[in-house]
Amino acid sequence: MKVCVLGLGYVGLPTAAVLAKSGHDVLGVDINKNVVNTINSGNIHIYEPDLDVLIKLAVENKKLKASMIPDKSDVYLIVVPTPLSKHKEPDMKYVNQVIYSVIPHLSKDSLLILESTSPVGSTKNIQETIKKFRPDLFNDDGTSKFCLAHCPERVLPGNVIVELIENDRVVGGIDKKSTMKAKEFYKTFVKGKIYCTDSKTAEMTKLVENAYRDVNIAFANELSMICDKNDIDVLELIKLANKHPRVNILKPGAGVGGHCIAVDPWFIVSQNKEKSKIIKVAREINDNKTFWVVDKILEKSKNNNKIVCCLGLSYKQDIDDIRESPGIKIANKLIENLGIDRVICCEPHLEKLEGLNLYSLNYAIKHADILVFCVPHKEFKNLNKKLLNEKVVIDVCGTFEG
């Protein structure tokens, strides 16, 4: 099939690569000209293990081409960001832009799939939008001639290629025909099980998955603050509590980052303000944990002119994704309080980052007085512990646990 992947970011580009490897003819669409040119040259603009090899082969074999505009295809896959507004409401502007761009290319045989995380009802709203501009694609009873479904992505950065193929998927169409057609499409490259439902349930499934994880992380983060007040080692406490056969407390950290867990719960809250009390409080706990960490750092650094280094600015270990990163928030808040001359940063997976001074790991260890480990990158775990003996070490992510 000819597949048009709309959005070539951390999920869209690996998806395009896997589809091309599976034999489909893939047109990848992105509004960033540099991204398009980079991909057409056989290179990548993001880091993901094995992605560079797949993209190079796909381009060389003419199975993948990038463009700034879509073209007529059998399948349209929407994989664009759905950020939050400043009022914690879902911002669907990128999805809407994509819909308007593909409407002229749709036919009664088209399959349109929304993979972007979206509020409940978004797939049905897309159907109504298309109906306004293309009434020819609808039957007299209002049903669609084309197929439309939602299939949320559920991949982990750093292991995206494997998980796109191996993970189970949930597919929900606007009708049974759409659900089954989407299922058959995913079966061309997914080895995991494919579960069928309706579009609203599929949309809510992704939101609930990440809200569940957020609530569990919030419990661990709240526990860490309680333990700090009571002079208890929270990691030791969790290790002992988890000896219970029905207890599995997660490790606390500096907050929650990434586009999913830090964002998706707000989609539920925005549509269910009176009913989503636990989800909302959990989100607030995890956001506030970041600034609690900042206060702890300031206690050790504010009045002694010591240099503070934040180590790890991606939102999780061993990747370059900085979306909603607690480490970046910590660094910026420290600069706000201490001044940019007293705050340095180390992120092995990035060469530069606007507004922050990035240095090598060796430089950071040598020149900083206070080392704040925000993310447990493998480079940090391999450090010679003797180098840290004369430093103040604040390990907020369990880098050196064990």
C-alpha positions, 0 to 999 in steps of 0.5 A, a space after each residue: 500500500 501507499 502510506 502517508 505518514 503525517 508528522 516525522 518526529 519521535 514516533 512518526 519517523 520510526 513508524 515510517 521506517 518500519 512501514 517501509 521495511 515492511 514493504 509499503 511505499 511511504 510518503 513522510 510529511 513534515 512542515 519543517 523543510 530541514 527535516 524533509 531535506 535531512 530524511 531525503 538525504 538518507 539521514 535522521 534528525 532525532 536519535 533512536 537506536 537503529 533508526 539511522 540504518 532503517 532510514 538510509 535503506 528505505 531512502 536508497 530502496 525508494 520505499 521512503 520519500 519525505 515531503 512538505 505536502 501530502 499526496 494521494 495514498 491508500 492510508 493516511 497516518 496522523 502522528 503529530 504532536 498534541 501539546 497542552 495550552 497554557 491553561 492545561 487544555 489539549 491543543 489540537 491545532 497540528 491535528 487540524 492542520 493535517 486534516 485540512 491538508 489531506 481532505 482534498 486527497 481522500 477517496 471512498 477507499 481511503 483509510 485515515 488513522 489518528 495515532 496522535 494522543 487526543 481527547 475523547 471524541 476527537 476521531 468523531 470530530 474529524 469525521 464531522 470536519 471532513 463532512 463539511 468539506 467533502 459531503 461526497 464521501 458520505 452516504 445519504 444516512 450520514 455514514 462515511 464511505 471512507 474508513 476512519 479510526 484511532 490507534 494510539 501509539 504506545 512506544 518507549 523512546 530508546 526502544 521505539 523500533 522494537 515496540 512498534 512491531 512487538 507491542 499490542 495495539 488498540 484500534 477503534 474505528 468510527 464504525 465496524 468497517 473502519 475498525 477491521 480495515 485499520 486492524 488489517 493494516 496494522 497486521 502488515 507490520 505489528 506482531 503483537 495482538 491487535 484489540 478492537 473497540 470503538 474510537 472513543 474507547 481507544 482514545 480513552 485507553 491511551 489517556 488512562 494508561 498514562 494517567 495510571 502511571 502518573 498516579 503511581 509515580 505521584 505516590 512514590 514522589 509524595 512518599 519521598 518528600 514525606 521520608 525526607 521530612 522524617 529522615 528516612 531513606 526512601 529507597 530503602 523503605 520502598 525496597 522493604 515495602 515491595 517485599 510484600 507480594 502485592 505491593 510494587 512502589 515505583 522509584 521517586 524522581 525529580 518529576 515527570 517528563 515526556 510528551 505522554 505521562 506529563 501531558 495525557 492526564 490533563 486531557 482527562 481532567 479538561 473534559 471531566 473537571 469534577 470527576 478527575 480529582 485523583 488524576 489532577 492531584 497526581 499531576 500537581 504532585 509530580 509537577 511540584 516535585 521538580 520545584 521541591 528538588 530545586 529548593 533542596 539544591 538551593 539550601 546547599 548552594 545559595 549562600 556559598 558561591 558554589 557551582 552547581 551542575 545539572 547532569 541529565 537534561 533529557 526527560 529519561 535515561 539514554 535518549 535525547 528527548 527533552 520534552 517536559 524535562 524536569 532536568 531542564 526545569 530544574 536548571 532554569 529555576 537554578 539559573 533564576 535564583 543563582 545566576 547563569 554563571 553558577 549553573 552548568 549542565 551536562 547532557 551527553 545526548 545533546 550538543 547544544 541547548 538554547 539558554 543553557 551552558 552544556 559542558 562535557 562530563 569531565 569538565 562538569 565533574 572537575 569544575 562543579 561543587 554540587 552535582 545534581 543527577 537528574 537522569 541516570 544516563 549510563 555515562 553517569 553510572 560508569 563514573 569513578 566514585 572517587 571523583 565524587 568524594 569531594 563533591 556534594 552529590 544530589 542524586 534525585 533519580 537513583 543513579 548510584 543505587 546499589 
